Amino acid sequence: MNKGWFRVRAGVRDGLIAVGVAAALLITGVSGQHPATGVGLLGYVLLAVGGLALAAGRRAPVAVLAVTGVCAVGYQAAGFDVAAVAFLFAVYAAMRAGHRLVTVAMSVAVMASLPLAALVSGLHDAGEAFAQARGALQIAWLIAAGAAGEALRQAEQRADEAERTREEAARRRADEERLHIARELHDSLTHQISVIKVQSEAAVHVARKRGEPVPDALLVIREAGREASRELRATLEALRDDDTTPPHGLDHIPELVERAGRTGVRTTLTIQGRRHGVPAAVGRTLYRIVQESLTNVARHADATAASVHIDYRPDAVALRIDDNGKATPDIDPVPGIGLLGMRERVTALGGSLRAAPRDEGGFTVRAELPVESAA
């Protein structure tokens, strides 16, 4: 937005400069004595064209340089003793754009052509022609215009390089922070999760070896340990590699529903609509919402049943999770880290989220994520 506005303002500024230069050239030309003939009218046209051409100097500096040079030579040949101001502006713009060789060659050509143009006008002898040409395009001004353009070009290059350096440094710091987080997670969580996983596996194995029934809670702990290990490994890989491919998505939601049923909460999954291409970020967010919601149902809702409903719409995916727990509208839920995380994910993708108790009892989580803006 800011860059587009800057380009608009730059274009307006160039147009105002072009109009101002054209007006100055025409006023200078009118102040002289010129016959109202075809040649005189041509001179006025060349004065106007030479000035107005500067409006395109930012977009086509070489073309504007050529046009203003031809116009300067043309109105000198028509007998107009007017300085080549427009050409000096064009030299500055071309040097700023980096066209140094072309600018030098064009400047030499115009400097050589101006005395000849003054002779062609028939109003001056050789000495006067060279004097007029020298007054129309002073070499010092020409060099100053070129030097100013070159200096500004180099300054802009240095600014661009400094900006690129800052961006690279920011990316490098982000990569280092990502690796630091990965190391911290690995050191702090991997060992504890591995202990839980190994102990639960061993307990299940011993129970089955003795012919004893395995408690459902122990099976849930074992499965949770396996899942936590997979999740942690995928998260560490994402932090290290900056991978945009999500470890889980919509295809893994049935596994969540099945696993939730083993905790004693009867959980069902309903899918409505025709499935279409869903961006990876949307699929990952929906998976996390279902995962967090079912975890809260098992831990806090004191519910016996829960339902997950996914609705594929042409431009969005809607998700709804309901339970028959003891939540009521009279009790305001305390937003925990899980709920805040869900809301942040949904907001980042331009979606909406509502999580609140239902009038008939129980808790509901509704989310709607657009599929086009997130692609």
C-alpha positions as CSV (number, residue, x, y, z in Angstrom):
1,M,0.0,0.0,0.0
2,N,2.7,2.5,0.9
3,K,4.8,1.6,-2.1
4,G,1.8,2.0,-4.4
5,W,1.0,5.4,-2.9
6,F,4.6,6.4,-3.3
7,R,4.6,5.5,-7.0
8,V,1.4,7.5,-7.5
9,R,2.9,10.5,-5.8
10,A,6.2,10.1,-7.8
11,G,4.2,10.1,-11.1
12,V,2.3,13.2,-10.1
13,R,5.6,14.9,-9.2
14,D,7.1,14.0,-12.5
15,G,4.1,15.3,-14.3
16,L,4.2,18.6,-12.5
17,I,7.9,19.0,-13.3
18,A,7.3,18.2,-16.9
19,V,4.5,20.8,-17.2
20,G,6.7,23.4,-15.3
21,V,9.7,22.8,-17.7
22,A,7.4,23.0,-20.7
23,A,5.9,26.2,-19.6
24,A,9.3,27.8,-18.8
25,L,10.6,26.8,-22.3
26,L,7.5,28.2,-24.0
27,I,7.7,31.5,-22.1
28,T,11.3,31.8,-23.0
29,G,10.6,31.1,-26.6
30,V,7.7,33.5,-26.8
31,S,9.8,36.3,-25.3
32,G,12.0,36.1,-28.4
33,Q,11.2,37.4,-31.8
34,H,10.0,34.7,-34.2
35,P,8.0,34.8,-37.3
36,A,4.6,33.2,-37.3
37,T,5.6,30.7,-40.0
38,G,5.5,27.0,-40.1
39,V,9.1,26.8,-38.8
40,G,8.2,29.0,-35.9
41,L,5.1,26.9,-35.0
42,L,7.3,23.8,-35.2
43,G,9.7,25.4,-32.8
44,Y,7.0,26.0,-30.2
45,V,5.8,22.4,-30.6
46,L,9.3,21.1,-30.0
47,L,9.7,23.3,-26.9
48,A,6.4,21.9,-25.5
49,V,7.2,18.3,-26.5
50,G,10.7,18.4,-25.0
51,G,9.3,19.6,-21.6
52,L,6.3,17.3,-21.4
53,A,8.4,14.2,-22.3
54,L,10.0,14.5,-18.9
55,A,6.7,13.0,-17.4
56,A,7.9,9.6,-18.7
57,G,11.5,10.0,-17.5
58,R,11.1,7.5,-14.6
59,R,9.6,4.8,-16.8
60,A,11.6,5.2,-20.0
61,P,14.7,7.3,-19.3
62,V,16.6,6.5,-22.5
63,A,13.6,7.2,-24.7
64,V,13.0,10.5,-23.0
65,L,16.7,11.4,-23.3
66,A,16.5,10.8,-27.0
67,V,13.3,12.8,-27.4
68,T,14.5,15.8,-25.4
69,G,17.8,15.8,-27.3
70,V,16.1,15.8,-30.7
71,C,13.7,18.6,-29.5
72,A,16.6,20.7,-28.3
73,V,18.4,20.4,-31.6
74,G,15.2,21.0,-33.5
75,Y,14.1,24.2,-31.9
76,Q,17.7,25.5,-32.1
77,A,17.5,24.9,-35.8
78,A,14.2,26.7,-35.9
79,G,15.9,29.8,-34.5
80,F,14.8,29.6,-30.9
81,D,17.7,30.7,-28.6
82,V,16.4,28.7,-25.6
83,A,18.5,26.6,-23.2
84,A,18.2,22.9,-23.4
85,V,16.8,22.6,-19.9
86,A,14.6,19.5,-20.6
87,F,17.7,17.7,-21.9
88,L,19.6,18.4,-18.7
89,F,16.7,16.9,-16.7
90,A,16.7,13.8,-19.0
91,V,20.5,13.4,-18.5
92,Y,19.9,13.4,-14.7
93,A,17.1,10.8,-15.0
94,A,19.1,8.5,-17.3
95,M,22.2,8.6,-15.1
96,R,20.1,7.9,-12.1
97,A,18.6,4.8,-13.8
98,G,22.1,3.5,-14.5
99,H,22.4,4.2,-18.3
100,R,25.8,5.8,-18.2
101,L,27.3,4.9,-21.5
102,V,24.1,5.8,-23.4
103,T,23.8,9.1,-21.6
104,V,27.4,10.0,-22.3
105,A,27.1,9.1,-26.0
106,M,23.8,11.0,-26.3
107,S,25.2,14.1,-24.6
108,V,28.2,14.2,-26.9
109,A,25.9,13.9,-29.9
110,V,23.7,16.7,-28.8
111,M,26.7,18.9,-27.9
112,A,28.0,18.4,-31.4
113,S,24.6,18.9,-33.1
114,L,23.7,22.2,-31.4
115,P,26.2,24.4,-33.3
116,L,25.1,22.8,-36.5
117,A,21.5,23.4,-35.7
118,A,22.2,27.1,-35.0
119,L,23.9,27.4,-38.4
120,V,21.0,25.7,-40.1
121,S,18.7,28.3,-38.7
122,G,20.4,30.9,-40.9
123,L,20.3,33.6,-38.2
124,H,23.9,33.3,-37.0
125,D,27.3,33.0,-38.5
126,A,29.7,30.3,-37.3
127,G,31.0,32.2,-34.3
128,E,27.5,33.2,-33.1
129,A,26.3,29.6,-33.7
130,F,28.9,28.2,-31.4
131,A,28.3,30.8,-28.8
132,Q,24.5,30.2,-28.9
133,A,25.1,26.4,-28.6
134,R,27.4,27.0,-25.7
135,G,24.8,29.1,-24.0
136,A,22.0,26.5,-24.7
137,L,23.9,23.6,-23.1
138,Q,26.8,24.6,-20.8
139,I,29.2,21.7,-20.4
140,A,29.4,22.4,-16.7
141,W,25.7,22.0,-16.3
142,L,25.7,18.8,-18.3
143,I,28.4,17.3,-16.2
144,A,26.6,18.4,-13.0
145,A,23.3,16.8,-14.1
146,G,25.1,13.5,-14.9
147,A,27.1,13.6,-11.7
148,A,23.9,14.2,-9.6
149,G,22.1,11.4,-11.3
150,E,25.0,9.0,-10.8
151,A,25.4,10.0,-7.1
152,L,21.7,9.4,-6.4
153,R,21.8,6.1,-8.2
154,Q,24.7,4.9,-6.1
155,A,22.9,6.1,-2.9
156,E,19.8,4.2,-3.8
157,Q,21.9,1.1,-4.5
158,R,23.5,1.4,-1.1
159,A,20.1,1.8,0.6
160,D,18.7,-1.3,-1.2
161,E,21.8,-3.3,-0.2
162,A,21.4,-2.2,3.4
163,E,17.7,-3.2,3.3
164,R,18.6,-6.7,2.0
165,T,21.3,-7.0,4.7
166,R,18.7,-6.2,7.4
167,E,16.3,-8.8,6.0
168,E,19.0,-11.5,5.8
169,A,20.0,-10.7,9.4
170,A,16.4,-11.0,10.5
171,R,15.9,-14.3,8.8
172,R,19.2,-15.6,10.3
173,R,18.0,-14.6,13.8
174,A,14.7,-16.3,13.2
175,D,16.5,-19.5,12.1
176,E,18.7,-19.4,15.2
177,E,15.7,-18.9,17.5
178,R,13.9,-21.8,15.8
179,L,16.9,-24.1,16.4
180,H,17.1,-22.9,20.0
181,I,13.5,-23.7,20.6
182,A,14.0,-27.1,19.0
183,R,16.9,-27.9,21.3
184,E,15.0,-26.7,24.3
185,L,12.0,-28.9,23.4
186,H,14.2,-31.9,22.7
187,D,16.1,-31.5,26.0
188,S,13.0,-30.9,28.2
189,L,10.3,-33.1,26.8
190,T,11.8,-36.0,24.8
191,H,13.2,-37.8,27.9
192,Q,9.9,-37.5,29.9
193,I,7.7,-38.6,27.0
194,S,10.1,-41.5,26.3
195,V,9.8,-42.7,29.9
196,I,6.0,-42.6,29.7
197,K,6.0,-44.5,26.5
198,V,8.4,-47.1,27.6
199,Q,6.8,-47.7,30.9
200,S,3.3,-48.0,29.5
201,E,4.5,-50.4,26.7
202,A,6.2,-52.5,29.4
203,A,3.1,-52.5,31.6
204,V,0.9,-53.6,28.7
205,H,3.4,-56.3,27.7
206,V,3.7,-57.7,31.2
207,A,-0.1,-57.8,31.7
208,R,-0.7,-59.6,28.5
209,K,2.2,-62.0,29.2
210,R,0.6,-62.9,32.5
211,G,-2.8,-63.3,30.9
212,E,-4.3,-60.4,32.8
213,P,-6.8,-58.0,31.3
214,V,-5.2,-54.7,30.3
215,P,-7.0,-51.6,31.7
216,D,-8.4,-49.3,29.2
217,A,-6.7,-46.3,30.9
218,L,-3.3,-48.0,30.4
219,L,-4.0,-48.5,26.7
220,V,-5.0,-44.8,26.4
221,I,-1.8,-43.8,28.2
222,R,0.3,-45.9,25.8
223,E,-1.4,-44.5,22.7
224,A,-1.1,-41.0,24.1
225,G,2.6,-41.6,24.6
226,R,3.0,-42.8,21.0
227,E,1.1,-39.8,19.7
228,A,3.0,-37.3,21.8
229,S,6.3,-38.8,20.6
230,R,5.2,-38.5,17.0
231,E,3.9,-35.0,17.5
232,L,7.1,-33.9,19.2
233,R,9.3,-35.4,16.5
234,A,7.2,-33.7,13.7
235,T,7.4,-30.4,15.6
236,L,11.1,-30.6,16.0
237,E,11.5,-31.4,12.3
238,A,9.4,-28.4,11.4
239,L,11.4,-26.1,13.6
240,R,14.7,-27.3,12.2
241,D,13.7,-27.4,8.6
242,D,11.0,-24.6,8.4
243,D,8.8,-27.2,6.6
244,T,5.4,-25.8,5.5
245,T,3.9,-29.3,5.1
246,P,1.8,-30.0,8.2
247,P,2.4,-33.2,10.1
248,H,-1.4,-33.7,10.5
249,G,-4.4,-32.5,8.7
250,L,-8.0,-33.4,7.8
251,D,-7.1,-37.0,6.9
252,H,-6.0,-37.6,10.5
253,I,-9.2,-36.4,12.2
254,P,-10.9,-39.8,12.1
255,E,-7.9,-41.1,14.2
256,L,-8.5,-38.4,16.8
257,V,-12.2,-39.4,17.0
258,E,-11.4,-43.1,17.3
259,R,-8.9,-42.4,20.0
260,A,-11.3,-40.1,21.9
261,G,-13.8,-43.0,22.0
262,R,-11.3,-45.1,24.0
263,T,-11.4,-42.6,26.9
264,G,-15.0,-43.5,27.7
265,V,-16.6,-40.6,25.7
266,R,-18.7,-41.8,22.9
267,T,-17.5,-39.8,19.9
268,T,-18.9,-39.6,16.4
269,L,-17.7,-37.9,13.2
270,T,-20.0,-36.5,10.5
271,I,-18.7,-35.1,7.2
272,Q,-21.0,-33.1,5.0
273,G,-20.5,-31.6,1.5
274,R,-18.2,-32.5,-1.3
275,R,-14.5,-32.4,-0.3
276,H,-12.3,-30.1,-2.3
277,G,-8.8,-28.9,-2.2
278,V,-8.0,-27.5,1.3
279,P,-4.8,-25.5,2.0
280,A,-2.4,-27.2,4.3
281,A,-2.6,-24.5,6.9
282,V,-6.4,-24.8,7.1
283,G,-6.2,-28.6,7.4
284,R,-3.6,-28.3,10.2
285,T,-5.6,-25.7,12.1
286,L,-8.8,-27.8,11.9
287,Y,-6.9,-30.8,13.2
288,R,-5.6,-28.8,16.1
289,I,-9.0,-27.5,17.0
290,V,-10.5,-31.0,17.0
291,Q,-7.6,-32.3,19.0
292,E,-7.8,-29.6,21.6
293,S,-11.6,-29.7,21.9
294,L,-11.7,-33.5,22.4
295,T,-8.9,-33.3,24.9
296,N,-10.9,-30.7,26.9
297,V,-14.0,-32.9,26.7
298,A,-12.1,-35.8,28.2
299,R,-10.4,-33.8,30.9
300,H,-12.9,-31.1,32.0
301,A,-16.4,-31.6,30.5
302,D,-17.6,-34.6,32.4
303,A,-19.3,-35.6,29.3
304,T,-20.4,-39.0,28.0
305,A,-20.8,-38.1,24.3
306,A,-19.3,-35.8,21.8
307,S,-19.8,-35.1,18.1
308,V,-17.5,-33.7,15.4
309,H,-19.1,-32.3,12.3
310,I,-17.2,-31.1,9.2
311,D,-19.0,-29.2,6.5
312,Y,-17.2,-28.6,3.2
313,R,-18.5,-25.5,1.5
314,P,-17.5,-23.9,-1.8
315,D,-15.4,-21.2,-0.3
316,A,-14.9,-22.4,3.3
317,V,-14.7,-25.4,5.7
318,A,-17.0,-25.3,8.8
319,L,-16.2,-27.3,11.9
320,R,-18.4,-27.9,14.9
321,I,-17.6,-30.0,18.1
322,D,-20.4,-30.5,20.7
323,D,-20.5,-32.4,23.9
324,N,-23.2,-33.2,26.5
325,G,-21.1,-32.1,29.5
326,K,-22.2,-30.0,32.4
327,A,-21.3,-26.6,31.0
328,T,-24.1,-24.0,31.1
329,P,-24.5,-20.5,29.8
330,D,-24.7,-19.2,33.4
331,I,-21.0,-20.1,33.9
332,D,-18.5,-18.2,31.9
333,P,-15.7,-20.5,30.7
334,V,-12.2,-19.5,31.6
335,P,-10.2,-19.1,28.4
336,G,-7.1,-21.4,28.7
337,I,-4.0,-21.6,26.6
338,G,-5.6,-24.2,24.3
339,L,-8.6,-21.9,23.5
340,L,-6.4,-18.9,23.0
341,G,-4.2,-20.9,20.7
342,M,-7.2,-22.0,18.6
343,R,-8.4,-18.5,18.3
344,E,-5.0,-17.2,17.2
345,R,-4.7,-19.9,14.5
346,V,-8.2,-19.2,13.1
347,T,-7.7,-15.4,13.2
348,A,-4.4,-15.7,11.4
349,L,-6.2,-17.5,8.5
350,G,-9.0,-15.0,8.3
351,G,-11.6,-17.3,9.9
352,S,-14.0,-17.1,12.8
353,L,-14.2,-19.1,16.0
354,R,-16.9,-19.3,18.7
355,A,-16.5,-21.4,21.8
356,A,-19.2,-21.2,24.5
357,P,-21.7,-23.3,26.5
358,R,-25.0,-24.2,24.8
359,D,-28.4,-23.2,26.1
360,E,-29.4,-26.9,26.3
361,G,-26.3,-27.8,28.2
362,G,-22.8,-28.8,27.1
363,F,-20.1,-27.0,25.3
364,T,-19.7,-26.2,21.6
365,V,-16.8,-25.1,19.5
366,R,-17.6,-23.6,16.0
367,A,-14.9,-22.6,13.5
368,E,-15.2,-21.5,9.9
369,L,-12.1,-21.1,7.8
370,P,-12.0,-19.7,4.2
371,V,-10.2,-21.8,1.7
372,E,-9.3,-19.2,-0.9
373,S,-7.6,-16.5,1.2
374,A,-5.6,-19.1,3.0
375,A,-4.3,-20.9,-0.2
